[in-house]
Amino acid sequence: MAAAAVRYLRSAGAPTAAGPVEPLPRPDLRAVGDDERTPIHPAEFRRVLGNFATGVTVVTAPATTPEAEDDPTGLARLTGPAGFACQSFSSLSLDPPLVAFMVGRTSTTWPRIARAGVFCVNVLGAHQGELCRGFAVSGTDKFAGVEYDAAPVSGSPRLAGAPAWIDCTIHAMHTGGDHLIVVGRVDALGTSDDADDTPLLFHRGRFGRFGPLTD
């Protein structure tokens, strides 16, 4: 699986240690056969799992300029940085410092992140619900009117007002059904001194904020 991940990253133009290999097509969406599926309707799956409240992030990557003939994704026409809203983010390991996020195989943003080989996770605050909605929409300039600077190692967009950021290099990639599991090695991280540190939460299809329990 690790070898397959490296081959995929090479096909997307991301830096790797060994020499070039033949580009691979993007993986098919179907990852299991019909006889392997359990009788769980997708709507019921979403309804039940929606009871698990999560934080919200925006995963960003710096702009790349691929050549069209070397771009199997057909995304060479896209310019500027890349980014998408992501709930499925988690810390993974303390030593070495690793984090992970999950992204759909049909995502048009993921190939651009893979090409860059680096990313920055922006942990959103409770005041950034509209910002999150903007990064959840495809086919638009997600960075229009968005204030950001460059993360110190990767150069990925670091969004203004985000309570925390984690600057990473892609470490590994694994398949997980109709999603990909992307592991990043943390190169730098920090918090914003002037940002509201109340996190943005997502629960049952709605945004919310954290509040302490009272007796």
Helices and strands as residue ranges (DSSP letters): H 2-11, G 34-36, H 42-49, E 54-55, E 57-61, G 68-70, E 82-86, E 89-93, E 98-104, H 110-116, E 118-123, H 129-135, E 148-150, E 157-159, E 164-176, E 179-191, E 200-203, E 206-209
